[in-house]
Amino acid sequence: MKFNFGKTFLLGLGFFGVSVIWSVYNAFVPIFLADRFLVAAGFIGFFMTLDNIAALLIQPAVGAWSDRLRTPLGRRIPFIIIGAPLAALAFILLPISKSLILFFLAATLLLLSMAVWRTPVVALMPDITPSKRRSQANGIINFMGGIGAIIAFLGGSALYKMNPNYPFLLGSGLVAISALLVFLFIKEPKVMTEKAEETPTLKESINFILHDSDKSALRILFAIFFWFIAYNGIEAFFTLYARNHLGMAEADGARLLGQLSLFFVLFSLPSGYIGAAFGRRRTIMTGIILMAACVALMYFLPASTLATLITKLPVLGEVPIVGIILMAAGISWALININSLPMVVDMTESSRIGTYTGLYYLFSTLAAILGPIMYGLIIQFSGNLFSLVMLVSPLFLMMALASIVGVKGGEARSEG
């Protein structure tokens, strides 16, 4: 099996479409719920967690199912060619639904269909990529996804002003086209379509992880859980931290988060090559230490220092000291995130890739659900001290570091 940049790019185009869908969904669905259907803020908050709940319940089982599925098209492609068109259809229906019931049904179809094909399309990357190039491939895919998010936020807002339906049409079209291109041009390796009866079930794979002598797989999964707790907590409360602690406007806080995201995207590709050259575990540990230091600075430095303006740049806008720190955090997050999925799938054989991919999303999604809730409670019971976000996150990052220190395996393999 050889590394094929073209096929990796096509998979990346799929993530580009997925990223556009979720970015548009998160940006405009709360507006529809509040303005069109007069839904209370509490229900909107619950509604916006349904995607994570659906992913938590569906994706691990689908990943294991895709490992065992045998069809003439392969074991991943059937989920993509069924789930992606349904998601595209549901996404078109969202903005034109005139009743809350229809809107909820369209959103349900979208969440279920996205959960069904997300894990198989992610598992397709290691299926078609040799072990030693999986970090680079994951970098390409995340780079494409990041570009999709940026285009969705910038272009989507312009399209929304023209017609609220247009951003949804954009996301729907991109997902449909990307699924078609994957179907037409990516063929799963023939070796992946044999001996389904020998493929472990989800339960068997979990038992294997739990009873593994050195617990390496369990350690990396808990590390993923801890660092996603830290990241999601920061992301959820950063604009409130910027307003209440730094004295900035909400829009400035969101722009600063955009600076972090931009540097994550810019360093997605280099992070994959760094992980391949110096080792994934070492690269991830370096990223964890750097990110913990960056976040801790946002707690210990005075607010006046953090808010001090350094320069003003095209695209980035005003860059205060906290902006420089966030850019460094974005680079650190790329070192962590780009190398984590390849490390997980290279801890097992090809018959369990879908299952392990599903478990990766199980732990990261659980963190996405619990992280903001946990941080919210900490802030509430501390008397709304939003700066505590930047003290708690380094603690979770250190827990992730402690978990990954003892991990063996997961590095690129020389064969393939």
LOSELO-315617 format. One record per residue (C-alpha): chain; residue in three letters; z, y, x. Coordinates in steps of 0.5 Angstrom, whole numbers, plus 500, padded with zeros to 3 digits. Example, Ala and Ser with C-alpha at 12.3 -4.5 7.8 and 13.67 -1.06 7.14 Angstrom:
BEGIN
site ch:A&aa:ALA&c3:516&c2:491&c1:525
site ch:A&aa:SER&c3:514&c2:498&c1:527
***
This chain:
BEGIN
site ch:A&aa:MET&c3:500&c2:500&c1:500
site ch:A&aa:LYS&c3:498&c2:507&c1:503
site ch:A&aa:PHE&c3:500&c2:514&c1:501
site ch:A&aa:ASN&c3:495&c2:517&c1:497
site ch:A&aa:PHE&c3:496&c2:525&c1:496
site ch:A&aa:GLY&c3:491&c2:525&c1:490
site ch:A&aa:LYS&c3:495&c2:520&c1:486
site ch:A&aa:THR&c3:502&c2:523&c1:488
site ch:A&aa:PHE&c3:499&c2:530&c1:486
site ch:A&aa:LEU&c3:497&c2:527&c1:479
site ch:A&aa:LEU&c3:504&c2:525&c1:478
site ch:A&aa:GLY&c3:506&c2:532&c1:480
site ch:A&aa:LEU&c3:502&c2:535&c1:475
site ch:A&aa:GLY&c3:505&c2:530&c1:470
site ch:A&aa:PHE&c3:512&c2:533&c1:472
site ch:A&aa:PHE&c3:509&c2:540&c1:472
site ch:A&aa:GLY&c3:507&c2:539&c1:464
site ch:A&aa:VAL&c3:514&c2:536&c1:463
site ch:A&aa:SER&c3:517&c2:542&c1:466
site ch:A&aa:VAL&c3:513&c2:547&c1:462
site ch:A&aa:ILE&c3:516&c2:543&c1:456
site ch:A&aa:TRP&c3:523&c2:544&c1:457
site ch:A&aa:SER&c3:523&c2:551&c1:460
site ch:A&aa:VAL&c3:519&c2:553&c1:454
site ch:A&aa:TYR&c3:524&c2:549&c1:449
site ch:A&aa:ASN&c3:530&c2:552&c1:453
site ch:A&aa:ALA&c3:528&c2:559&c1:452
site ch:A&aa:PHE&c3:525&c2:559&c1:445
site ch:A&aa:VAL&c3:528&c2:554&c1:441
site ch:A&aa:PRO&c3:535&c2:558&c1:441
site ch:A&aa:ILE&c3:531&c2:564&c1:438
site ch:A&aa:PHE&c3:528&c2:560&c1:433
site ch:A&aa:LEU&c3:535&c2:557&c1:431
site ch:A&aa:ALA&c3:538&c2:564&c1:430
site ch:A&aa:ASP&c3:533&c2:568&c1:428
site ch:A&aa:ARG&c3:528&c2:564&c1:423
site ch:A&aa:PHE&c3:534&c2:559&c1:420
site ch:A&aa:LEU&c3:540&c2:563&c1:421
site ch:A&aa:VAL&c3:544&c2:558&c1:425
site ch:A&aa:ALA&c3:551&c2:559&c1:428
site ch:A&aa:ALA&c3:552&c2:559&c1:435
site ch:A&aa:GLY&c3:556&c2:553&c1:435
site ch:A&aa:PHE&c3:551&c2:549&c1:432
site ch:A&aa:ILE&c3:545&c2:552&c1:437
site ch:A&aa:GLY&c3:550&c2:550&c1:443
site ch:A&aa:PHE&c3:550&c2:543&c1:440
site ch:A&aa:PHE&c3:543&c2:542&c1:438
site ch:A&aa:MET&c3:541&c2:544&c1:446
site ch:A&aa:THR&c3:545&c2:538&c1:448
site ch:A&aa:LEU&c3:541&c2:533&c1:444
site ch:A&aa:ASP&c3:536&c2:532&c1:450
site ch:A&aa:ASN&c3:541&c2:530&c1:455
site ch:A&aa:ILE&c3:545&c2:526&c1:450
site ch:A&aa:ALA&c3:538&c2:522&c1:448
site ch:A&aa:ALA&c3:536&c2:521&c1:455
site ch:A&aa:LEU&c3:543&c2:519&c1:457
site ch:A&aa:LEU&c3:543&c2:513&c1:451
site ch:A&aa:ILE&c3:535&c2:511&c1:452
site ch:A&aa:GLN&c3:533&c2:512&c1:459
site ch:A&aa:PRO&c3:537&c2:507&c1:463
site ch:A&aa:ALA&c3:535&c2:502&c1:458
site ch:A&aa:VAL&c3:527&c2:504&c1:458
site ch:A&aa:GLY&c3:527&c2:504&c1:465
site ch:A&aa:ALA&c3:530&c2:496&c1:465
site ch:A&aa:TRP&c3:525&c2:495&c1:460
site ch:A&aa:SER&c3:519&c2:498&c1:464
site ch:A&aa:ASP&c3:521&c2:493&c1:470
site ch:A&aa:ARG&c3:520&c2:487&c1:465
site ch:A&aa:LEU&c3:514&c2:489&c1:461
site ch:A&aa:ARG&c3:508&c2:486&c1:463
site ch:A&aa:THR&c3:501&c2:488&c1:460
site ch:A&aa:PRO&c3:494&c2:489&c1:462
site ch:A&aa:LEU&c3:495&c2:496&c1:463
site ch:A&aa:GLY&c3:502&c2:495&c1:468
site ch:A&aa:ARG&c3:509&c2:496&c1:466
site ch:A&aa:ARG&c3:510&c2:504&c1:466
site ch:A&aa:ILE&c3:503&c2:506&c1:464
site ch:A&aa:PRO&c3:504&c2:504&c1:456
site ch:A&aa:PHE&c3:510&c2:508&c1:456
site ch:A&aa:ILE&c3:507&c2:514&c1:458
site ch:A&aa:ILE&c3:500&c2:513&c1:454
site ch:A&aa:ILE&c3:505&c2:512&c1:448
site ch:A&aa:GLY&c3:511&c2:517&c1:449
site ch:A&aa:ALA&c3:507&c2:523&c1:452
site ch:A&aa:PRO&c3:502&c2:524&c1:446
site ch:A&aa:LEU&c3:508&c2:524&c1:441
site ch:A&aa:ALA&c3:511&c2:529&c1:445
site ch:A&aa:ALA&c3:505&c2:533&c1:445
site ch:A&aa:LEU&c3:505&c2:533&c1:438
site ch:A&aa:ALA&c3:512&c2:534&c1:436
site ch:A&aa:PHE&c3:512&c2:540&c1:441
site ch:A&aa:ILE&c3:506&c2:543&c1:437
site ch:A&aa:LEU&c3:510&c2:542&c1:430
site ch:A&aa:LEU&c3:516&c2:545&c1:433
site ch:A&aa:PRO&c3:514&c2:553&c1:432
site ch:A&aa:ILE&c3:510&c2:552&c1:426
site ch:A&aa:SER&c3:516&c2:548&c1:422
site ch:A&aa:LYS&c3:518&c2:553&c1:416
site ch:A&aa:SER&c3:524&c2:549&c1:414
site ch:A&aa:LEU&c3:530&c2:547&c1:418
site ch:A&aa:ILE&c3:529&c2:539&c1:416
site ch:A&aa:LEU&c3:522&c2:539&c1:419
site ch:A&aa:PHE&c3:524&c2:543&c1:425
site ch:A&aa:PHE&c3:530&c2:538&c1:426
site ch:A&aa:LEU&c3:525&c2:532&c1:425
site ch:A&aa:ALA&c3:520&c2:535&c1:430
site ch:A&aa:ALA&c3:525&c2:536&c1:435
site ch:A&aa:THR&c3:528&c2:529&c1:434
site ch:A&aa:LEU&c3:521&c2:526&c1:435
site ch:A&aa:LEU&c3:520&c2:530&c1:442
site ch:A&aa:LEU&c3:527&c2:528&c1:445
site ch:A&aa:LEU&c3:526&c2:521&c1:443
site ch:A&aa:SER&c3:519&c2:521&c1:446
site ch:A&aa:MET&c3:520&c2:525&c1:452
site ch:A&aa:ALA&c3:526&c2:520&c1:453
site ch:A&aa:VAL&c3:522&c2:514&c1:453
site ch:A&aa:TRP&c3:517&c2:516&c1:458
site ch:A&aa:ARG&c3:521&c2:520&c1:463
site ch:A&aa:THR&c3:524&c2:514&c1:467
site ch:A&aa:PRO&c3:517&c2:510&c1:467
site ch:A&aa:VAL&c3:513&c2:516&c1:470
site ch:A&aa:VAL&c3:519&c2:517&c1:475
site ch:A&aa:ALA&c3:519&c2:510&c1:477
site ch:A&aa:LEU&c3:511&c2:510&c1:478
site ch:A&aa:MET&c3:512&c2:514&c1:484
site ch:A&aa:PRO&c3:516&c2:509&c1:488
site ch:A&aa:ASP&c3:511&c2:504&c1:485
site ch:A&aa:ILE&c3:505&c2:507&c1:488
site ch:A&aa:THR&c3:508&c2:510&c1:494
site ch:A&aa:PRO&c3:510&c2:506&c1:501
site ch:A&aa:SER&c3:518&c2:507&c1:502
site ch:A&aa:LYS&c3:517&c2:511&c1:508
site ch:A&aa:ARG&c3:513&c2:517&c1:504
site ch:A&aa:ARG&c3:517&c2:517&c1:498
site ch:A&aa:SER&c3:521&c2:523&c1:500
site ch:A&aa:GLN&c3:515&c2:527&c1:501
site ch:A&aa:ALA&c3:512&c2:524&c1:495
site ch:A&aa:ASN&c3:518&c2:527&c1:491
site ch:A&aa:GLY&c3:518&c2:533&c1:494
site ch:A&aa:ILE&c3:511&c2:534&c1:492
site ch:A&aa:ILE&c3:513&c2:532&c1:485
site ch:A&aa:ASN&c3:519&c2:537&c1:485
site ch:A&aa:PHE&c3:515&c2:542&c1:488
site ch:A&aa:MET&c3:510&c2:542&c1:482
site ch:A&aa:GLY&c3:515&c2:541&c1:477
site ch:A&aa:GLY&c3:518&c2:548&c1:480
site ch:A&aa:ILE&c3:512&c2:551&c1:479
site ch:A&aa:GLY&c3:511&c2:549&c1:472
site ch:A&aa:ALA&c3:518&c2:552&c1:470
site ch:A&aa:ILE&c3:516&c2:559&c1:474
site ch:A&aa:ILE&c3:510&c2:559&c1:470
site ch:A&aa:ALA&c3:513&c2:557&c1:463
site ch:A&aa:PHE&c3:518&c2:563&c1:464
site ch:A&aa:LEU&c3:513&c2:568&c1:467
site ch:A&aa:GLY&c3:507&c2:566&c1:463
site ch:A&aa:GLY&c3:511&c2:563&c1:457
site ch:A&aa:SER&c3:514&c2:570&c1:455
site ch:A&aa:ALA&c3:507&c2:574&c1:455
site ch:A&aa:LEU&c3:504&c2:568&c1:451
site ch:A&aa:TYR&c3:510&c2:569&c1:446
site ch:A&aa:LYS&c3:509&c2:576&c1:445
site ch:A&aa:MET&c3:502&c2:575&c1:443
site ch:A&aa:ASN&c3:504&c2:569&c1:439
site ch:A&aa:PRO&c3:510&c2:565&c1:438
site ch:A&aa:ASN&c3:506&c2:558&c1:438
site ch:A&aa:TYR&c3:502&c2:560&c1:444
site ch:A&aa:PRO&c3:507&c2:557&c1:449
site ch:A&aa:PHE&c3:508&c2:551&c1:445
site ch:A&aa:LEU&c3:501&c2:550&c1:445
site ch:A&aa:LEU&c3:501&c2:551&c1:453
site ch:A&aa:GLY&c3:506&c2:545&c1:454
site ch:A&aa:SER&c3:503&c2:541&c1:449
site ch:A&aa:GLY&c3:496&c2:541&c1:452
site ch:A&aa:LEU&c3:499&c2:540&c1:459
site ch:A&aa:VAL&c3:503&c2:534&c1:458
site ch:A&aa:ALA&c3:497&c2:531&c1:454
site ch:A&aa:ILE&c3:492&c2:532&c1:460
site ch:A&aa:SER&c3:497&c2:530&c1:465
site ch:A&aa:ALA&c3:498&c2:523&c1:461
site ch:A&aa:LEU&c3:490&c2:522&c1:460
site ch:A&aa:LEU&c3:489&c2:523&c1:468
site ch:A&aa:VAL&c3:495&c2:518&c1:470
site ch:A&aa:PHE&c3:492&c2:513&c1:465
site ch:A&aa:LEU&c3:485&c2:514&c1:468
site ch:A&aa:PHE&c3:486&c2:515&c1:475
site ch:A&aa:ILE&c3:493&c2:511&c1:477
site ch:A&aa:LYS&c3:493&c2:504&c1:477
site ch:A&aa:GLU&c3:499&c2:500&c1:478
site ch:A&aa:PRO&c3:499&c2:495&c1:484
site ch:A&aa:LYS&c3:498&c2:488&c1:481
site ch:A&aa:VAL&c3:504&c2:485&c1:484
site ch:A&aa:MET&c3:508&c2:489&c1:479
site ch:A&aa:THR&c3:505&c2:485&c1:474
site ch:A&aa:GLU&c3:507&c2:478&c1:475
site ch:A&aa:LYS&c3:513&c2:474&c1:474
site ch:A&aa:ALA&c3:517&c2:478&c1:468
site ch:A&aa:GLU&c3:522&c2:472&c1:467
site ch:A&aa:GLU&c3:525&c2:474&c1:474
site ch:A&aa:THR&c3:526&c2:481&c1:473
site ch:A&aa:PRO&c3:533&c2:482&c1:472
site ch:A&aa:THR&c3:536&c2:486&c1:466
site ch:A&aa:LEU&c3:540&c2:492&c1:466
site ch:A&aa:LYS&c3:546&c2:488&c1:465
site ch:A&aa:GLU&c3:545&c2:484&c1:471
site ch:A&aa:SER&c3:543&c2:490&c1:475
site ch:A&aa:ILE&c3:549&c2:493&c1:473
site ch:A&aa:ASN&c3:553&c2:487&c1:475
site ch:A&aa:PHE&c3:550&c2:487&c1:482
site ch:A&aa:ILE&c3:552&c2:494&c1:483
site ch:A&aa:LEU&c3:559&c2:493&c1:481
site ch:A&aa:HIS&c3:560&c2:487&c1:485
site ch:A&aa:ASP&c3:556&c2:489&c1:491
site ch:A&aa:SER&c3:560&c2:488&c1:497
site ch:A&aa:ASP&c3:560&c2:495&c1:500
site ch:A&aa:LYS&c3:559&c2:499&c1:494
site ch:A&aa:SER&c3:553&c2:503&c1:497
site ch:A&aa:ALA&c3:549&c2:503&c1:490
site ch:A&aa:LEU&c3:555&c2:505&c1:486
site ch:A&aa:ARG&c3:557&c2:510&c1:492
site ch:A&aa:ILE&c3:550&c2:514&c1:492
site ch:A&aa:LEU&c3:551&c2:514&c1:484
site ch:A&aa:PHE&c3:557&c2:517&c1:484
site ch:A&aa:ALA&c3:555&c2:522&c1:489
site ch:A&aa:ILE&c3:549&c2:524&c1:485
site ch:A&aa:PHE&c3:554&c2:525&c1:479
site ch:A&aa:PHE&c3:559&c2:529&c1:483
site ch:A&aa:TRP&c3:554&c2:534&c1:486
site ch:A&aa:PHE&c3:550&c2:535&c1:479
site ch:A&aa:ILE&c3:557&c2:537&c1:476
site ch:A&aa:ALA&c3:557&c2:542&c1:481
site ch:A&aa:TYR&c3:550&c2:545&c1:480
site ch:A&aa:ASN&c3:550&c2:544&c1:473
site ch:A&aa:GLY&c3:557&c2:548&c1:472
site ch:A&aa:ILE&c3:554&c2:554&c1:477
site ch:A&aa:GLU&c3:548&c2:554&c1:473
site ch:A&aa:ALA&c3:551&c2:554&c1:466
site ch:A&aa:PHE&c3:556&c2:560&c1:468
site ch:A&aa:PHE&c3:553&c2:564&c1:473
site ch:A&aa:THR&c3:550&c2:570&c1:469
site ch:A&aa:LEU&c3:557&c2:570&c1:466
site ch:A&aa:TYR&c3:560&c2:570&c1:473
site ch:A&aa:ALA&c3:555&c2:576&c1:475
site ch:A&aa:ARG&c3:557&c2:580&c1:469
site ch:A&aa:ASN&c3:564&c2:579&c1:469
site ch:A&aa:HIS&c3:566&c2:578&c1:477
site ch:A&aa:LEU&c3:560&c2:582&c1:480
site ch:A&aa:GLY&c3:559&c2:587&c1:475
site ch:A&aa:MET&c3:552&c2:586&c1:474
site ch:A&aa:ALA&c3:548&c2:586&c1:468
site ch:A&aa:GLU&c3:546&c2:579&c1:465
site ch:A&aa:ALA&c3:539&c2:580&c1:467
site ch:A&aa:ASP&c3:540&c2:581&c1:474
site ch:A&aa:GLY&c3:544&c2:575&c1:474
site ch:A&aa:ALA&c3:539&c2:571&c1:471
site ch:A&aa:ARG&c3:534&c2:574&c1:476
site ch:A&aa:LEU&c3:539&c2:572&c1:482
site ch:A&aa:LEU&c3:539&c2:565&c1:479
site ch:A&aa:GLY&c3:531&c2:565&c1:479
site ch:A&aa:GLN&c3:532&c2:567&c1:487
site ch:A&aa:LEU&c3:535&c2:560&c1:488
site ch:A&aa:SER&c3:530&c2:556&c1:484
site ch:A&aa:LEU&c3:524&c2:560&c1:488
site ch:A&aa:PHE&c3:527&c2:557&c1:494
site ch:A&aa:PHE&c3:529&c2:550&c1:492
site ch:A&aa:VAL&c3:521&c2:550&c1:490
site ch:A&aa:LEU&c3:519&c2:553&c1:497
site ch:A&aa:PHE&c3:523&c2:548&c1:500
site ch:A&aa:SER&c3:521&c2:542&c1:496
site ch:A&aa:LEU&c3:516&c2:540&c1:501
site ch:A&aa:PRO&c3:519&c2:541&c1:507
site ch:A&aa:SER&c3:526&c2:537&c1:505
site ch:A&aa:GLY&c3:522&c2:531&c1:504
site ch:A&aa:TYR&c3:519&c2:531&c1:511
site ch:A&aa:ILE&c3:526&c2:533&c1:514
site ch:A&aa:GLY&c3:529&c2:527&c1:510
site ch:A&aa:ALA&c3:523&c2:522&c1:513
site ch:A&aa:ALA&c3:524&c2:525&c1:520
site ch:A&aa:PHE&c3:532&c2:525&c1:520
site ch:A&aa:GLY&c3:534&c2:520&c1:515
site ch:A&aa:ARG&c3:536&c2:521&c1:508
site ch:A&aa:ARG&c3:543&c2:520&c1:508
site ch:A&aa:ARG&c3:544&c2:525&c1:514
site ch:A&aa:THR&c3:539&c2:530&c1:510
site ch:A&aa:ILE&c3:543&c2:530&c1:504
site ch:A&aa:MET&c3:550&c2:530&c1:507
site ch:A&aa:THR&c3:547&c2:537&c1:511
site ch:A&aa:GLY&c3:545&c2:540&c1:504
site ch:A&aa:ILE&c3:552&c2:538&c1:501
site ch:A&aa:ILE&c3:556&c2:542&c1:507
site ch:A&aa:LEU&c3:551&c2:548&c1:507
site ch:A&aa:MET&c3:551&c2:548&c1:499
site ch:A&aa:ALA&c3:559&c2:548&c1:499
site ch:A&aa:ALA&c3:559&c2:553&c1:504
site ch:A&aa:CYS&c3:555&c2:558&c1:500
site ch:A&aa:VAL&c3:558&c2:557&c1:494
site ch:A&aa:ALA&c3:565&c2:558&c1:497
site ch:A&aa:LEU&c3:563&c2:564&c1:500
site ch:A&aa:MET&c3:561&c2:567&c1:493
site ch:A&aa:TYR&c3:569&c2:566&c1:491
site ch:A&aa:PHE&c3:572&c2:568&c1:498
site ch:A&aa:LEU&c3:568&c2:574&c1:499
site ch:A&aa:PRO&c3:570&c2:581&c1:495
site ch:A&aa:ALA&c3:565&c2:582&c1:489
site ch:A&aa:SER&c3:564&c2:589&c1:492
site ch:A&aa:THR&c3:561&c2:586&c1:498
site ch:A&aa:LEU&c3:557&c2:580&c1:494
site ch:A&aa:ALA&c3:554&c2:586&c1:490
site ch:A&aa:THR&c3:552&c2:590&c1:496
site ch:A&aa:LEU&c3:544&c2:591&c1:496
site ch:A&aa:ILE&c3:540&c2:589&c1:502
site ch:A&aa:THR&c3:533&c2:590&c1:500
site ch:A&aa:LYS&c3:528&c2:590&c1:495
site ch:A&aa:LEU&c3:522&c2:585&c1:495
site ch:A&aa:PRO&c3:516&c2:583&c1:491
site ch:A&aa:VAL&c3:517&c2:578&c1:486
site ch:A&aa:LEU&c3:524&c2:577&c1:488
site ch:A&aa:GLY&c3:526&c2:584&c1:486
site ch:A&aa:GLU&c3:533&c2:587&c1:489
site ch:A&aa:VAL&c3:536&c2:582&c1:494
site ch:A&aa:PRO&c3:544&c2:583&c1:494
site ch:A&aa:ILE&c3:548&c2:579&c1:499
site ch:A&aa:VAL&c3:550&c2:574&c1:494
site ch:A&aa:GLY&c3:542&c2:573&c1:493
site ch:A&aa:ILE&c3:541&c2:571&c1:500
site ch:A&aa:ILE&c3:547&c2:566&c1:499
site ch:A&aa:LEU&c3:544&c2:564&c1:493
site ch:A&aa:MET&c3:537&c2:563&c1:497
site ch:A&aa:ALA&c3:541&c2:559&c1:502
site ch:A&aa:ALA&c3:544&c2:555&c1:496
site ch:A&aa:GLY&c3:537&c2:553&c1:494
site ch:A&aa:ILE&c3:535&c2:551&c1:500
site ch:A&aa:SER&c3:541&c2:546&c1:501
site ch:A&aa:TRP&c3:540&c2:544&c1:494
site ch:A&aa:ALA&c3:533&c2:542&c1:496
site ch:A&aa:LEU&c3:535&c2:538&c1:502
site ch:A&aa:ILE&c3:540&c2:534&c1:497
site ch:A&aa:ASN&c3:536&c2:533&c1:491
site ch:A&aa:ILE&c3:529&c2:531&c1:494
site ch:A&aa:ASN&c3:532&c2:526&c1:498
site ch:A&aa:SER&c3:537&c2:523&c1:493
site ch:A&aa:LEU&c3:532&c2:519&c1:488
site ch:A&aa:PRO&c3:528&c2:516&c1:494
site ch:A&aa:MET&c3:534&c2:514&c1:497
site ch:A&aa:VAL&c3:537&c2:510&c1:490
site ch:A&aa:VAL&c3:530&c2:507&c1:489
site ch:A&aa:ASP&c3:530&c2:504&c1:496
site ch:A&aa:MET&c3:537&c2:501&c1:495
site ch:A&aa:THR&c3:533&c2:495&c1:491
site ch:A&aa:GLU&c3:527&c2:491&c1:491
site ch:A&aa:SER&c3:521&c2:493&c1:487
site ch:A&aa:SER&c3:523&c2:489&c1:481
site ch:A&aa:ARG&c3:529&c2:493&c1:480
site ch:A&aa:ILE&c3:526&c2:500&c1:481
site ch:A&aa:GLY&c3:525&c2:502&c1:474
site ch:A&aa:THR&c3:533&c2:500&c1:472
site ch:A&aa:TYR&c3:535&c2:504&c1:478
site ch:A&aa:THR&c3:531&c2:510&c1:476
site ch:A&aa:GLY&c3:534&c2:510&c1:470
site ch:A&aa:LEU&c3:541&c2:509&c1:473
site ch:A&aa:TYR&c3:540&c2:515&c1:477
site ch:A&aa:TYR&c3:538&c2:519&c1:470
site ch:A&aa:LEU&c3:544&c2:516&c1:467
site ch:A&aa:PHE&c3:549&c2:519&c1:472
site ch:A&aa:SER&c3:545&c2:526&c1:473
site ch:A&aa:THR&c3:545&c2:527&c1:465
site ch:A&aa:LEU&c3:552&c2:525&c1:464
site ch:A&aa:ALA&c3:554&c2:530&c1:469
site ch:A&aa:ALA&c3:549&c2:535&c1:466
site ch:A&aa:ILE&c3:553&c2:534&c1:459
site ch:A&aa:LEU&c3:560&c2:534&c1:462
site ch:A&aa:GLY&c3:559&c2:539&c1:467
site ch:A&aa:PRO&c3:559&c2:545&c1:463
site ch:A&aa:ILE&c3:564&c2:543&c1:458
site ch:A&aa:MET&c3:569&c2:542&c1:464
site ch:A&aa:TYR&c3:567&c2:548&c1:467
site ch:A&aa:GLY&c3:568&c2:552&c1:460
site ch:A&aa:LEU&c3:575&c2:549&c1:459
site ch:A&aa:ILE&c3:577&c2:551&c1:466
site ch:A&aa:ILE&c3:575&c2:558&c1:465
site ch:A&aa:GLN&c3:578&c2:558&c1:458
site ch:A&aa:PHE&c3:585&c2:556&c1:460
site ch:A&aa:SER&c3:585&c2:560&c1:467
site ch:A&aa:GLY&c3:584&c2:567&c1:462
site ch:A&aa:ASN&c3:577&c2:567&c1:463
site ch:A&aa:LEU&c3:577&c2:567&c1:471
site ch:A&aa:PHE&c3:569&c2:566&c1:472
site ch:A&aa:SER&c3:570&c2:566&c1:479
site ch:A&aa:LEU&c3:573&c2:560&c1:479
site ch:A&aa:VAL&c3:566&c2:556&c1:478
site ch:A&aa:MET&c3:565&c2:558&c1:485
site ch:A&aa:LEU&c3:572&c2:555&c1:487
site ch:A&aa:VAL&c3:571&c2:548&c1:483
site ch:A&aa:SER&c3:564&c2:547&c1:485
site ch:A&aa:PRO&c3:565&c2:546&c1:493
site ch:A&aa:LEU&c3:571&c2:541&c1:491
site ch:A&aa:PHE&c3:566&c2:537&c1:487
site ch:A&aa:LEU&c3:561&c2:537&c1:493
site ch:A&aa:MET&c3:566&c2:535&c1:497
site ch:A&aa:MET&c3:567&c2:529&c1:493
site ch:A&aa:ALA&c3:560&c2:528&c1:493
site ch:A&aa:LEU&c3:560&c2:528&c1:501
site ch:A&aa:ALA&c3:566&c2:523&c1:501
site ch:A&aa:SER&c3:562&c2:518&c1:496
site ch:A&aa:ILE&c3:556&c2:518&c1:500
site ch:A&aa:VAL&c3:559&c2:518&c1:507
site ch:A&aa:GLY&c3:560&c2:510&c1:506
site ch:A&aa:VAL&c3:553&c2:509&c1:504
site ch:A&aa:LYS&c3:549&c2:504&c1:507
site ch:A&aa:GLY&c3:541&c2:503&c1:506
site ch:A&aa:GLY&c3:537&c2:507&c1:502
site ch:A&aa:GLU&c3:533&c2:510&c1:508
site ch:A&aa:ALA&c3:525&c2:509&c1:509
site ch:A&aa:ARG&c3:523&c2:502&c1:510
site ch:A&aa:SER&c3:518&c2:501&c1:516
site ch:A&aa:GLU&c3:514&c2:496&c1:512
site ch:A&aa:GLY&c3:509&c2:498&c1:506
***
